[in-house]
Amino acid sequence: MRQLVRTAPAALPAVLRTPLAMSAALATAVLVALGILHFRDSGLTGIDAVLLPSIDGVRPPWRYVALVFDFGGEPVGSVILIALLSGVCWLLRQVRTAVLTVAGVVVTVAVTTVLKPVVGRTIHGEFLSYPSGHTAMATALALVIGLLLTERMGLGRTAGVALALGLALVAGVAMGWAEVALGAHYPTDALGGFCAALAAVPGTAWMLDRVADRL
């Protein structure tokens, strides 16, 4: 098992290390800035005041679409998605990526869970909302898929970055829209969740590779 982990392809492809480190630093800055901006503040201001009225309270059939996305971020749905992606990675002998699928989501969700009571932003007067854990989870899984495909397809830096960040953006926007549409989060909560995943997953992948190389 140790040999299998050591010889497995990197969880963080070499061509993506520098650009994803830069995007992680930027995402961390945005995550912190939004947290400071909305510290103990549940008012509807700025971009939230512009976007929320046009998204919140979506009606069928789009409400059903939002509920499907939302289920993917719930405990049962997320476990199913994580298990499927991790299983595919094992079948492809991408052992490190299989581990990253679990570790990356765990670290990302841990970040959002810790930040919620620290920031103290609420929605509907009682539910902690910043940052969105559902959006963070979806973005993290999509980013892992991007890393996997970059490695499997042997993509260069430009194509790899475009693929990884493109998938993360699509997943983040889709889940973020669903959470706002269902009244569970403000738009900036979703942005914070997106940034949490971009900040956590590359660092987790890098650390995983470091540990695996030393086994």
Protein Blocks (a to p, Z undefined) as FASTA:
>chain_A
ZZmmmmpccfbdfklmmmmmmmmmmmmmmmmmmmmmmgoiabdehjllmmmmmmgopacf
klmmmmmmmmmmmmklmmmmmmmmmmmmmmnopaklmmmmmmmmmmmmmmmmmmmmmnop
aeehlacfbdcfklmmmmmmmmmmmmmmmmmnopafklmmmmmmmmmmmmmmmmmmmmmm
nopacfklmmmmmmmmmmmmmmmmmmmmmmmmmZZ
